[in-house]
């Protein structure tokens, strides 16, 4: 039977995959008025905890749209991470001092994150199409022609303006564009246990990493009494790590963890292997890759889901401006370089953390413990680690979108501009607009009048006296200057045909 053909929708974005990344992208596009279809071959949302933490930067970005409040209300705050070797705490990372409205990691099972994202999406009138699989697609000059398979076996032929693969490590979109998923699988096995614990020596608001001569044991509190336990195990020779028994989990905890730590009432027991893989390109014509479809890595640092969701935040405002005709297609060319650089950094950092935690050589272990004790005792180092962990330090210093910069100590182009208490963050609302931080003046009014579709209707309080700062809809600095001429030149650069106006 030939596929049923749906009428093309102008500007329609087809999203393959309804995990946290796909749901984030769909929610962002929907609030910008972009027609969206989001499909997933699974029958329902994830029922397991999987990814556990929403970091500060992700919560800040959520505040631009559906809001972080429902997530914060459902989660538990993680204020610190303790690194323990033997009987001593060799390092403690505190997140309370980071410059964010959310100075903590939010412990929230992925199943809950997906539920809240899907609720936010449904409130905007978009429903996830479950048990609908992207079977194939081809790209034209102006569209993507996709074939979807429905639960009853019916095929649907769909014409969309754009396709985004948020469909995980085995992405059909990535396979369809022919992207190479380069990387390696670590030669070790890992156990994962979501269990209830007795005898945990730290508060429920703090995690612990135990460095032992046999390997690493990590405990992340999820909610009062319940925790995620991770540990590396000797290679089993199997292609996939087997799920541990509760008795095996307890044996590892007794050997590597603190005395008296007891696991009971397991919620989820699983084994896994660590893959570090990434594509070289995130854009392939009218198709894009995001999240695990573009990069997978060690769970060390808990960066995976957050990095993927931030892929979606980055892409959404750019797609919206291009689909609305406000900006030229070349704006989308910045998505790959920006997010690929972040993916490279996360991949390297996660690999480095995993390698350090799983050292086997006793001499290397001793040196690691000594260095950690010395270095992590320094305030500036602790703060830098906390900013990296919470992803507040993530930025785009080499972005092709970066414009001119004023000298001084302010954030450089590509850097995050911290939110201002009492102000809505840039990018809030139904249209993605740049925020102009400047003293009101006739020149500023003229600038806003020339670029009403790109600039917020009112300037924000200046970052520096007698200076203009242009901030992107995702809260990163675009450029800074002493007059409106440079700002106008920047905006014309991303408009169709190079822009026009005074």
C-alpha positions as CSV (number, residue, x, y, z in Angstrom):
1,X,0.0,0.0,0.0
2,X,1.5,3.4,-0.9
3,X,2.1,5.8,1.9
4,X,-0.5,8.4,2.7
5,X,0.7,11.8,1.9
6,X,0.1,14.7,4.3
7,X,-0.2,18.3,3.0
8,X,3.0,20.1,3.5
9,X,3.1,22.6,6.4
10,X,5.1,25.8,5.8
11,X,8.0,25.9,8.2
12,X,7.1,22.6,9.8
13,X,9.8,21.0,12.0
14,X,9.8,17.2,12.3
15,X,11.5,16.1,15.5
16,X,12.5,12.4,15.7
17,X,12.7,11.4,19.4
18,X,10.7,12.5,22.4
19,X,13.3,12.2,25.2
20,X,14.4,15.3,27.1
21,X,16.2,16.8,24.1
22,X,13.3,16.4,21.6
23,X,10.7,17.6,24.1
24,X,12.9,20.6,24.9
25,X,13.2,21.5,21.3
26,X,9.5,21.0,20.6
27,X,8.5,23.2,23.6
28,X,10.8,26.0,22.5
29,X,9.7,26.0,18.9
30,X,6.0,25.8,19.9
31,X,6.3,28.9,22.1
32,X,7.9,30.7,19.1
33,X,4.9,29.8,17.0
34,X,6.6,27.2,14.8
35,X,4.6,24.2,13.7
36,X,6.0,21.0,15.1
37,X,5.5,17.3,14.9
38,X,7.4,15.2,17.4
39,X,7.4,11.4,17.0
40,X,8.8,8.6,19.0
41,X,8.8,4.8,18.3
42,X,8.5,4.0,22.0
43,X,5.0,3.5,23.5
44,X,5.5,5.9,26.4
45,X,7.9,8.0,28.3
46,X,11.0,6.6,30.1
47,X,9.9,4.8,33.3
48,X,13.4,4.7,34.8
49,X,15.5,7.4,36.4
50,X,18.3,7.3,33.8
51,X,19.8,10.9,33.8
52,X,19.4,12.4,37.2
53,X,20.5,16.0,37.4
54,X,19.4,19.3,35.9
55,X,22.3,21.8,36.2
56,X,22.0,25.5,36.9
57,X,22.5,26.6,33.3
58,X,19.7,24.3,32.0
59,X,17.3,25.7,34.7
60,X,18.2,29.2,33.6
61,X,17.4,28.4,30.0
62,X,14.1,26.7,31.0
63,X,13.1,30.0,32.6
64,X,12.9,31.6,29.2
65,X,10.0,29.4,28.2
66,X,8.0,26.8,30.2
67,X,9.8,27.8,33.4
68,X,12.1,26.0,35.8
69,X,9.6,26.3,38.8
70,X,7.8,22.9,38.2
71,X,11.1,21.1,37.9
72,X,12.5,22.7,41.1
73,X,9.3,21.9,43.0
74,X,9.6,18.2,41.9
75,X,13.3,17.8,42.6
76,X,15.9,17.8,45.4
77,X,18.7,20.3,45.6
78,X,22.3,19.0,45.4
79,X,24.6,21.6,47.0
80,X,27.9,19.8,47.0
81,X,30.1,16.8,46.0
82,X,32.6,15.2,48.4
83,X,35.6,13.3,47.1
84,X,36.8,10.7,49.6
85,X,40.0,8.6,49.5
86,X,40.5,6.1,52.3
87,X,39.1,7.7,55.5
88,X,39.7,11.3,54.4
89,X,37.7,13.8,52.4
90,X,40.3,15.0,49.9
91,X,38.1,17.6,48.2
92,X,34.7,19.2,48.5
93,X,33.0,21.1,45.7
94,X,30.3,23.5,46.8
95,X,27.8,24.9,44.4
96,X,26.2,27.5,46.7
97,X,28.5,30.3,45.6
98,X,27.9,30.1,41.8
99,X,26.3,33.2,40.3
100,X,22.9,31.9,39.4
101,X,19.3,31.9,40.6
102,X,19.8,28.1,40.9
103,X,23.1,27.6,42.8
104,X,22.8,23.8,43.0
105,X,22.3,20.7,40.9
106,X,18.6,19.6,40.8
107,X,18.3,15.9,41.4
108,X,15.3,14.7,39.3
109,X,14.9,11.4,37.6
110,X,14.7,11.6,33.9
111,X,11.2,10.1,33.9
112,X,10.1,13.1,35.9
113,X,12.0,15.6,33.7
114,X,10.3,14.1,30.6
115,X,6.9,14.2,32.3
116,X,7.2,17.9,33.1
117,X,8.6,18.7,29.7
118,X,5.7,16.9,28.0
119,X,3.2,18.7,30.2
120,X,4.7,22.0,29.2
121,X,4.6,21.0,25.5
122,X,0.9,19.8,25.8
123,X,0.0,23.1,27.4
124,X,1.1,24.7,24.1
125,X,-1.2,22.4,22.1
126,X,1.4,19.9,20.9
127,X,1.1,16.1,21.5
128,X,3.9,13.6,21.2
129,X,3.0,11.0,18.6
130,X,3.9,7.7,20.2
131,X,4.7,4.4,18.4
132,X,5.4,6.4,15.3
133,X,8.7,5.7,13.7
134,X,10.8,7.7,11.2
135,X,11.3,5.0,8.6
136,X,13.2,7.0,6.0
137,X,13.7,10.4,4.6
138,X,15.2,12.3,1.7
139,X,16.2,15.9,1.4
140,X,15.2,18.4,-1.3
141,X,16.4,21.9,-1.7
142,X,13.4,23.4,0.2
143,X,12.1,20.5,2.3
144,X,12.6,17.1,3.8
145,X,10.4,14.2,2.6
146,X,9.9,11.7,5.4
147,X,8.1,8.4,5.7
148,X,6.6,7.7,9.1
149,X,5.3,4.3,10.2
150,X,2.3,4.3,12.5
151,X,1.4,1.7,15.1
152,X,-1.1,-0.1,12.8
153,X,1.6,-0.4,10.1
154,X,0.2,2.5,8.1
155,X,2.9,4.6,6.3
156,X,2.6,8.3,6.1
157,X,4.6,10.5,3.6
158,X,5.3,13.9,5.2
159,X,6.9,17.0,3.8
160,X,8.6,19.1,6.4
161,X,10.8,22.2,6.2
162,X,13.3,20.8,8.7
163,X,14.2,17.5,10.4
164,X,16.0,17.2,13.8
165,X,17.3,13.9,15.1
166,X,16.9,13.8,18.8
167,X,16.6,10.0,18.6
168,X,19.5,8.8,20.7
169,X,22.6,6.8,20.3
170,X,21.2,4.7,17.5
171,X,19.7,7.6,15.7
172,X,17.8,7.0,12.5
173,X,18.5,10.6,11.4
174,X,22.2,10.2,11.9
175,X,22.3,7.0,9.9
176,X,20.1,8.6,7.3
177,X,22.5,11.5,6.7
178,X,25.5,9.1,6.8
179,X,27.3,10.8,9.7
180,X,30.2,8.9,11.3
181,X,29.9,8.3,15.0
182,X,33.6,8.3,15.8
183,X,34.9,7.2,19.2
184,X,35.5,4.2,21.4
185,X,34.1,2.0,24.0
186,X,35.9,1.8,27.4
187,X,37.3,-1.6,28.4
188,X,35.4,-1.8,31.6
189,X,32.0,-2.8,33.0
190,X,29.8,-0.6,35.2
191,X,27.0,-1.2,37.6
192,X,24.1,1.2,38.3
193,X,21.8,0.8,41.3
194,X,19.0,3.1,42.3
195,X,18.4,1.9,45.9
196,X,17.4,3.0,49.3
197,X,20.4,3.5,51.6
198,X,21.0,3.4,55.3
199,X,24.2,4.7,56.9
200,X,25.1,7.4,54.3
201,X,27.5,9.7,56.1
202,X,26.7,12.9,54.2
203,X,23.5,15.0,54.0
204,X,21.0,14.2,51.3
205,X,22.0,17.4,49.6
206,X,25.5,16.2,49.0
207,X,27.0,13.5,46.7
208,X,30.1,11.4,47.3
209,X,32.8,10.0,45.1
210,X,34.9,7.3,46.8
211,X,38.3,6.6,45.3
212,X,39.3,3.1,46.2
213,X,42.3,1.0,45.1
214,X,39.8,-1.3,43.3
215,X,38.0,1.5,41.5
216,X,35.4,4.2,42.1
217,X,32.1,4.2,44.0
218,X,29.8,7.2,43.4
219,X,26.7,8.0,45.4
220,X,24.2,10.6,44.2
221,X,21.2,11.2,46.5
222,X,18.0,11.3,44.5
223,X,15.5,12.0,47.3
224,X,15.6,11.4,51.1
225,X,16.8,7.9,51.6
226,X,17.0,7.0,47.9
227,X,20.3,7.2,46.0
228,X,22.0,6.4,42.7
229,X,25.1,4.2,43.2
230,X,27.6,3.7,40.4
231,X,30.8,1.7,40.3
232,X,33.2,0.4,37.7
233,X,33.8,-3.4,37.7
234,X,36.6,-5.5,36.1
235,X,36.0,-6.3,32.4
236,X,33.7,-9.3,32.0
237,X,34.4,-10.0,28.4
238,X,30.7,-9.6,27.5
239,X,29.5,-7.1,24.9
240,X,27.1,-5.6,27.5
241,X,27.6,-5.3,31.2
242,X,25.1,-7.5,33.1
243,X,22.8,-6.0,35.7
244,X,24.1,-6.6,39.2
245,X,22.2,-8.2,42.0
246,X,21.5,-6.3,45.2
247,X,24.0,-8.6,46.9
248,X,26.7,-7.6,44.4
249,X,25.9,-3.9,44.9
250,X,26.2,-4.4,48.7
251,X,29.5,-6.2,48.3
252,X,31.0,-3.4,46.2
253,X,29.7,-0.7,48.7
254,X,31.2,-2.6,51.7
255,X,34.6,-2.8,50.1
256,X,34.8,0.7,48.6
257,X,32.4,2.8,50.6
258,X,32.1,4.0,54.2
259,X,31.4,1.5,57.1
260,X,27.7,0.8,57.7
261,X,26.4,1.8,54.3
262,X,23.6,-0.6,53.5
263,X,21.4,-0.8,50.3
264,X,17.9,-2.1,50.4
265,X,14.6,-2.0,48.4
266,X,16.2,-1.5,44.9
267,X,14.2,0.6,42.4
268,X,16.4,-0.1,39.4
269,X,19.5,-2.3,38.8
270,X,21.4,-2.2,35.5
271,X,24.8,-2.7,33.9
272,X,26.3,-0.5,31.3
273,X,29.4,0.2,29.2
274,X,30.8,3.6,28.6
275,X,31.0,4.9,25.0
276,X,32.7,8.1,24.0
277,X,31.5,9.0,20.5
278,X,30.6,12.1,18.6
279,X,29.8,13.3,15.1
280,X,31.9,15.8,13.3
281,X,29.0,17.8,11.9
282,X,25.7,18.7,13.5
283,X,24.0,20.1,10.4
284,X,23.4,18.2,7.2
285,X,21.4,20.4,4.9
286,X,17.9,20.6,6.4
287,X,18.6,17.9,8.9
288,X,20.2,18.5,12.3
289,X,21.5,16.2,15.1
290,X,21.1,16.9,18.8
291,X,21.7,15.2,22.1
292,X,22.8,11.5,22.1
293,X,22.3,11.4,18.3
294,X,25.3,13.7,18.1
295,X,27.4,12.9,21.2
296,X,27.6,10.2,23.9
297,X,30.1,10.0,26.7
298,X,30.8,8.9,30.2
299,X,28.2,9.8,32.8
300,X,31.0,11.4,34.9
301,X,29.8,14.9,35.8
302,X,26.2,14.3,34.8
303,X,26.5,16.4,31.7
304,X,24.9,14.3,29.0
305,X,21.2,15.2,29.2
306,X,22.0,18.8,30.0
307,X,24.3,19.1,27.0
308,X,21.6,17.7,24.8
309,X,18.9,20.0,26.1
310,X,21.2,22.9,25.6
311,X,21.7,21.7,22.0
312,X,18.0,22.1,21.7
313,X,17.9,25.6,23.3
314,X,20.6,26.7,20.9
315,X,19.0,25.4,17.8
316,X,15.4,26.5,18.6
317,X,15.7,30.3,18.5
318,X,17.8,30.1,15.3
319,X,15.3,27.9,13.5
320,X,12.5,30.2,14.6
321,X,14.2,33.3,13.3
322,X,15.0,31.6,10.0
323,X,11.5,30.1,9.5
324,X,9.9,33.5,10.3
325,X,12.1,35.0,7.7
326,X,13.7,37.4,10.1
327,X,17.2,36.0,9.7
328,X,19.1,34.3,6.8
329,X,19.6,30.6,6.6
330,X,23.3,31.1,7.4
331,X,22.4,31.8,11.0
332,X,21.8,28.0,11.3
333,X,25.4,27.4,10.2
334,X,26.5,28.6,13.7
335,X,24.6,25.7,15.4
336,X,27.2,23.1,14.5
337,X,30.4,24.9,15.4
338,X,29.0,26.2,18.7
339,X,27.5,23.0,19.9
340,X,30.2,20.7,18.5
341,X,32.9,22.7,20.4
342,X,30.8,22.2,23.6
343,X,30.4,18.5,22.8
344,X,34.2,18.1,22.4
345,X,34.8,19.8,25.7
346,X,32.3,17.7,27.6
347,X,33.6,14.5,26.0
348,X,37.1,15.3,27.0
349,X,36.2,16.3,30.5
350,X,34.0,13.3,31.1
351,X,36.8,11.0,29.8
352,X,39.3,12.7,32.0
353,X,37.2,12.4,35.1
354,X,36.5,8.8,34.5
355,X,40.2,8.0,33.9
356,X,41.2,9.8,37.1
357,X,38.6,8.1,39.2
358,X,39.4,4.6,37.9
359,X,43.2,4.7,38.2
360,X,44.6,1.2,39.1
361,X,48.3,2.0,39.7
362,X,48.8,2.5,43.5
363,X,51.5,5.1,42.9
364,X,49.3,7.0,40.5
365,X,46.4,6.8,43.0
366,X,48.5,8.2,45.7
367,X,49.6,11.1,43.5
368,X,46.0,11.8,42.5
369,X,44.8,11.9,46.1
370,X,47.6,14.3,47.2
371,X,47.1,16.6,44.2
372,X,43.3,16.6,44.7
373,X,43.8,17.5,48.4
374,X,46.1,20.4,47.6
375,X,44.3,21.8,44.5
376,X,40.7,21.4,45.7
377,X,41.5,23.3,48.9
378,X,42.0,26.5,46.9
379,X,38.9,28.7,46.7
380,X,39.4,29.8,43.1
381,X,39.8,26.2,41.9
382,X,36.7,25.1,43.8
383,X,34.7,28.0,42.2
384,X,36.0,27.1,38.7
385,X,35.1,23.5,39.1
386,X,31.6,24.4,40.4
387,X,31.0,26.7,37.4
388,X,32.1,24.0,35.0
389,X,30.0,21.4,36.7
390,X,26.9,23.6,36.7
391,X,27.6,24.5,33.1
392,X,27.6,28.2,33.9
393,X,31.1,28.4,32.4
394,X,29.9,26.9,29.1
395,X,30.0,29.4,26.2
396,X,30.9,30.0,22.6
397,X,34.2,32.0,22.6
398,X,35.0,30.9,19.0
399,X,31.5,31.3,17.6
400,X,31.0,32.6,14.1
401,X,28.2,34.7,15.5
402,X,30.6,36.7,17.8
403,X,30.9,40.4,17.0
404,X,33.1,43.2,18.2
405,X,33.9,43.6,21.9
406,X,34.8,46.4,24.2
407,X,37.9,46.2,26.3
408,X,37.5,45.6,30.0
409,X,36.4,42.9,32.4
410,X,32.8,42.3,31.2
411,X,31.7,39.1,29.6
412,X,33.2,38.6,26.1
413,X,31.2,37.7,23.0
414,X,30.1,34.1,23.3
415,X,30.0,34.2,27.2
416,X,26.9,33.9,29.3
417,X,25.5,37.1,30.7
418,X,24.3,36.2,34.2
419,X,20.6,36.8,34.8
420,X,19.5,39.9,36.5
421,X,17.3,39.5,39.5
422,X,13.8,40.9,38.8
423,X,14.3,40.9,35.0
424,X,12.9,38.3,32.6
425,X,15.9,36.6,30.9
426,X,16.6,37.4,27.2
427,X,14.7,35.2,24.9
428,X,11.5,35.2,27.0
429,X,8.2,35.5,25.1
430,X,6.7,34.4,21.8
431,X,9.4,35.8,19.6
432,X,13.1,35.2,19.9
433,X,14.6,38.7,20.1
434,X,18.0,40.0,21.0
435,X,18.2,42.1,24.2
436,X,20.0,45.5,24.0
437,X,21.6,46.6,27.3
438,X,22.0,50.4,26.9
439,X,21.2,53.8,28.4
440,X,18.0,55.1,26.7
441,X,18.8,57.6,24.0
442,X,17.6,58.8,20.6
443,X,20.2,56.6,18.9
444,X,19.0,53.5,20.8
445,X,15.3,54.3,19.9
446,X,16.3,54.6,16.3
447,X,18.2,51.3,16.4
448,X,15.2,49.5,17.8
449,X,13.0,51.2,15.2
450,X,15.1,49.9,12.4
451,X,15.3,46.3,13.7
452,X,11.9,45.8,15.5
453,X,11.8,42.0,14.6
454,X,15.3,41.4,16.0
455,X,15.4,43.6,19.1
456,X,13.3,43.8,22.2
457,X,11.1,46.9,22.2
458,X,12.8,48.5,25.2
459,X,16.5,48.6,26.1
460,X,17.6,47.0,29.4
461,X,19.7,48.7,32.0
462,X,23.3,49.1,30.8
463,X,26.0,46.6,31.6
464,X,28.6,49.4,31.5
465,X,28.1,53.2,31.3
466,X,28.1,54.7,27.8
467,X,28.2,51.3,26.2
468,X,25.8,49.1,24.3
469,X,25.7,45.3,24.8
470,X,23.8,43.0,22.5
471,X,22.7,39.7,24.0
472,X,21.4,36.7,22.1
473,X,18.0,35.2,22.8
474,X,19.8,32.4,24.7
475,X,21.5,34.8,27.0
476,X,25.0,34.8,25.5
477,X,26.8,38.0,24.6
478,X,26.7,38.7,20.8
479,X,28.8,41.9,20.8
480,X,29.4,45.2,22.7
481,X,30.2,48.7,21.4
482,X,30.3,52.3,22.2
483,X,27.7,53.3,19.6
484,X,24.7,51.9,17.7
485,X,26.6,51.8,14.4
486,X,28.5,48.6,15.3
487,X,25.3,47.0,16.7
488,X,23.4,47.8,13.5
489,X,26.2,46.3,11.4
490,X,26.1,43.1,13.4
491,X,22.3,42.7,13.0
492,X,22.4,43.4,9.3
493,X,25.0,40.6,9.0
494,X,22.5,37.9,10.1
495,X,19.5,39.3,8.2
496,X,18.4,38.0,4.8
497,X,20.5,39.5,2.0
498,X,22.8,41.2,4.5
499,X,19.9,43.4,5.8
500,X,18.8,46.9,5.1
501,X,18.0,50.1,7.0
502,X,19.7,53.2,8.3
